[in-house]
Amino acid sequence: MISESPEIEAIRGVIKQMTEMIDPDDDFMTIATAEDKLRVSEANRQKEIQDAHSHLKTLARILEAARTSSTRAKSVPTAEAHVAAINELDRSLLSLKKSISDAEEQVASREAELAALKEEARRLEEYDPALEHEKELDGTALRLTMYKGLGFEPLMEKDGTIKRILIRSQSGDIHSFHLDEGMSDEDTTRRLWKLAAS
């Protein structure tokens, strides 16, 4: 049997630490807090849009009144000043329309973020830590997966023994290594890592 190298022991330790750091409850609370902030932000955006619409209507009424006023008293500004005021109101109207459009885009973006966060919350609610833990307890499957991730794929014979290992080297080549019963575990390990590093 092949003894586990220090690298594999280190990988196993990292995986164990990562498993201990995962906290679905904390992740769920983070998402719930983010949803609350997004709701407040969305309410503020809606109020800004309503205020902008109200301001836009006021400006539109002022603009329309200025356009329909064909007779001017002496106290009314000159035609040039009136045209300049109308042009300024037109610019303000365009600026407000752009602000409303930008605010609506931000609301749509926030709604998309909220939908994504709700989906993440649903996924976390469906997450079953006990089932995941049970999967992690299958040490043989975990070791085989780790070996394969490192480039070593043990080939099991019909009788359940492992006599050959496929090794994927760093260069992408595949090597077949026959386990020699006369070779020490240390020599076997050294040969396997040498092939993997080639």
C-alpha positions as CSV (number, residue, x, y, z in Angstrom):
1,M,0.0,0.0,0.0
2,I,1.2,3.5,-0.8
3,S,1.9,5.7,2.2
4,E,0.5,9.2,2.1
5,S,3.0,11.9,1.4
6,P,3.4,15.1,3.5
7,E,1.8,17.0,0.6
8,I,-1.3,14.9,0.8
9,E,-1.5,15.2,4.6
10,A,-1.2,19.0,4.1
11,I,-4.0,19.0,1.5
12,R,-6.2,16.9,3.9
13,G,-5.5,19.4,6.7
14,V,-6.5,22.4,4.4
15,I,-9.7,20.6,3.4
16,K,-10.6,19.9,7.0
17,Q,-9.9,23.6,7.9
18,M,-12.1,24.8,5.0
19,T,-14.9,22.5,6.1
20,E,-14.8,24.0,9.6
21,M,-14.8,27.6,8.3
22,I,-18.0,27.1,6.3
23,D,-21.0,28.5,8.2
24,P,-24.3,28.5,6.3
25,D,-26.1,30.4,9.0
26,D,-23.6,33.3,8.9
27,D,-23.8,33.3,5.0
28,F,-27.7,33.4,5.3
29,M,-27.6,36.3,7.7
30,T,-25.2,38.2,5.4
31,I,-27.6,37.7,2.5
32,A,-30.6,38.7,4.6
33,T,-28.8,41.9,5.7
34,A,-27.9,42.7,2.1
35,E,-31.6,42.2,1.1
36,D,-32.7,44.6,3.8
37,K,-30.2,47.2,2.5
38,L,-31.3,46.7,-1.1
39,R,-35.0,47.2,-0.1
40,V,-34.1,50.4,1.7
41,S,-32.0,51.5,-1.3
42,E,-34.8,50.6,-3.7
43,A,-37.4,52.6,-1.6
44,N,-35.0,55.6,-1.7
45,R,-34.6,55.3,-5.5
46,Q,-38.3,55.1,-6.0
47,K,-38.8,58.3,-3.9
48,E,-36.1,60.0,-6.0
49,I,-37.8,58.9,-9.2
50,Q,-41.2,60.2,-7.9
51,D,-39.6,63.5,-6.8
52,A,-37.9,63.8,-10.2
53,H,-41.2,63.1,-12.0
54,S,-42.9,65.7,-10.0
55,H,-40.2,68.3,-10.7
56,L,-40.3,67.3,-14.4
57,K,-44.1,67.9,-14.5
58,T,-43.6,71.3,-12.9
59,L,-40.9,72.2,-15.4
60,A,-43.0,71.0,-18.3
61,R,-45.9,73.2,-17.1
62,I,-43.6,76.2,-16.8
63,L,-42.2,75.5,-20.3
64,E,-45.6,75.1,-21.8
65,A,-46.8,78.3,-20.2
66,A,-43.7,80.2,-21.5
67,R,-44.3,78.8,-25.0
68,T,-48.0,79.7,-25.2
69,S,-47.4,83.2,-23.9
70,S,-47.4,85.2,-27.2
71,T,-48.0,88.6,-25.9
72,R,-45.6,90.1,-23.4
73,A,-46.1,93.1,-21.1
74,K,-43.3,95.6,-20.7
75,S,-42.3,93.8,-17.5
76,V,-41.8,90.6,-19.4
77,P,-38.2,89.9,-20.5
78,T,-37.2,90.5,-24.1
79,A,-37.7,87.8,-26.7
80,E,-34.0,86.9,-26.6
81,A,-34.1,86.5,-22.8
82,H,-37.3,84.5,-23.1
83,V,-35.7,82.2,-25.6
84,A,-32.7,81.8,-23.4
85,A,-34.9,80.9,-20.4
86,I,-36.8,78.3,-22.6
87,N,-33.5,76.9,-23.7
88,E,-32.4,76.6,-20.1
89,L,-35.6,74.9,-19.1
90,D,-35.2,72.5,-22.1
91,R,-31.7,71.7,-20.9
92,S,-33.1,71.1,-17.3
93,L,-35.8,68.9,-18.7
94,L,-33.3,66.8,-20.7
95,S,-31.1,66.6,-17.6
96,L,-34.0,65.4,-15.5
97,K,-35.1,62.9,-18.0
98,K,-31.5,61.5,-18.1
99,S,-31.5,61.4,-14.2
100,I,-34.8,59.5,-14.2
101,S,-33.5,57.1,-16.8
102,D,-30.3,56.5,-14.8
103,A,-32.3,56.0,-11.6
104,E,-34.6,53.5,-13.3
105,E,-31.6,51.6,-14.6
106,Q,-30.2,51.5,-11.1
107,V,-33.5,50.2,-9.7
108,A,-33.5,47.5,-12.4
109,S,-29.9,46.6,-11.5
110,R,-30.8,46.5,-7.8
111,E,-33.8,44.3,-8.5
112,A,-31.6,41.9,-10.4
113,E,-29.2,41.8,-7.5
114,L,-32.1,41.2,-5.1
115,A,-33.3,38.3,-7.3
116,A,-29.8,36.8,-7.3
117,L,-29.5,37.2,-3.5
118,K,-33.0,35.6,-3.0
119,E,-31.8,32.7,-5.1
120,E,-28.7,32.4,-3.1
121,A,-30.7,32.5,0.1
122,R,-33.0,29.7,-1.2
123,R,-30.0,27.6,-2.1
124,L,-28.6,28.1,1.4
125,E,-31.9,27.2,3.0
126,E,-31.9,23.9,0.9
127,Y,-28.3,23.2,1.8
128,D,-28.1,20.1,4.1
129,P,-24.9,20.2,6.2
130,A,-25.6,16.7,7.6
131,L,-25.7,15.2,4.1
132,E,-22.5,17.1,3.1
133,H,-20.8,15.9,6.3
134,E,-21.9,12.3,5.5
135,K,-20.3,12.6,2.1
136,E,-17.1,13.9,3.6
137,L,-16.9,10.9,6.0
138,D,-16.3,8.5,3.1
139,G,-12.5,8.6,3.4
140,T,-11.7,6.2,0.6
141,A,-13.7,8.2,-1.9
142,L,-12.1,11.4,-0.6
143,R,-8.6,10.0,-0.9
144,L,-9.2,8.7,-4.4
145,T,-10.5,12.1,-5.4
146,M,-7.5,13.9,-3.9
147,Y,-5.1,11.5,-5.6
148,K,-6.8,12.0,-8.9
149,G,-6.7,15.8,-8.4
150,L,-2.9,15.5,-7.8
151,G,-2.6,13.6,-11.1
152,F,-2.6,10.0,-9.7
153,E,-5.3,7.6,-10.8
154,P,-5.1,4.1,-9.2
155,L,-6.5,1.4,-11.5
156,M,-8.3,-1.3,-9.6
157,E,-8.1,-4.9,-10.8
158,K,-11.0,-7.3,-10.8
159,D,-9.9,-8.8,-7.5
160,G,-10.0,-5.3,-5.9
161,T,-6.2,-4.8,-5.7
162,I,-4.4,-1.9,-7.2
163,K,-1.4,-2.9,-9.3
164,R,-1.1,0.0,-11.7
165,I,-1.4,3.8,-11.4
166,L,-1.9,6.3,-14.2
167,I,0.1,9.5,-13.6
168,R,-0.7,12.8,-15.4
169,S,2.5,14.8,-15.5
170,Q,2.8,18.5,-15.4
171,S,3.7,18.5,-19.1
172,G,0.4,16.8,-19.8
173,D,1.9,13.3,-20.6
174,I,0.2,10.2,-19.1
175,H,2.5,7.6,-17.6
176,S,1.5,4.1,-16.4
177,F,3.3,2.9,-13.3
178,H,3.3,-0.8,-12.2
179,L,3.5,-1.2,-8.5
180,D,6.5,-3.4,-7.7
181,E,6.1,-5.5,-4.5
182,G,9.8,-5.6,-4.1
183,M,10.1,-1.8,-4.1
184,S,9.9,0.1,-0.7
185,D,7.0,2.6,-0.1
186,E,9.6,5.4,0.0
187,D,11.1,4.4,-3.4
188,T,7.6,4.0,-4.9
189,T,6.5,7.4,-3.6
190,R,9.7,9.0,-5.0
191,R,9.2,7.4,-8.4
192,L,5.6,8.5,-8.6
193,W,6.4,12.2,-7.7
194,K,9.2,12.2,-10.2
195,L,6.9,11.0,-13.0
196,A,4.3,13.6,-12.0
197,A,6.8,16.4,-12.1
198,S,8.1,15.5,-15.5
